[in-house]
Amino acid sequence: MIQTVTTDNGSSNKFDRIVSDLIETGLSICDDFLSPLLVASISREAHELYNEGAFRHARVGRGASMQLRPEIRNDRVLWLESEKPTAVQLPYLLDLETLRREINRNLYLGLFEFEGHFALYPPGASYDIHYDRFIGSMQRVVTCILYLNQEWQEEDGGALKIYEGNDASDLPLPMQILPLGGRLVTFISERFPHEVLPSRRDRLSLTGWFRIRS
């Protein structure tokens, strides 16, 4: 059964609610973080770029150890140019900047930038269980995943499955979260191992991390 904790974007306090969730459990699920019109616009831009061949097969690891491992993950990605966002991406990045400031103000994490990429999973693609924080690197601190899928149904699959990590959690874990358009999933990167389950249709997200200086 799909278990979710949702936040209504109808309130101007969506940032406060996300921060509160991060303080209480380390995980927040905010439905309708962006308007349906903006979600559709970002999704359309990403699909156009994908059709133009701008996406590349995702790799695992970092630096010299980065490698193509389709048995671990087989999505396609396109990294954002955060310093030169498109007009369509800009409103979302501005919202993330507000969220970054609110997290810093309340959790004192020292977050200083966002890095992110589009991730498109063709039907059947998946990503095995992993942590977002690389071994030996403390830079990625908070994960932010914005889903860009229209009219997603439970039978479409593609859930984000989150597991309990080394620290005990009050959340009902493992938990499966559907990639509904406009839903923003935010969590403390080092706390939750997670995987992307196979879907029956293209699954699109804008996935990224708030980072600290190394």
CORPEBEL-V818302 format. One record per helix or strand of 3 or more residues. SS is the DSSP state (helix for helix, strand for strand). FROM is the first residue (numbers start at 1). LEN is the number of residues. Records with the same first field share a line. If there is no record, write none. Layout:
BEGIN
SS = FROM-LEN, FROM-LEN
END
This chain:
BEGIN
helix = 14-11, 36-16, 63-3, 82-3, 87-21, 154-3
strand = 27-5, 76-4, 113-9, 127-4, 140-8, 160-3, 175-3, 184-5, 194-3, 203-9
END
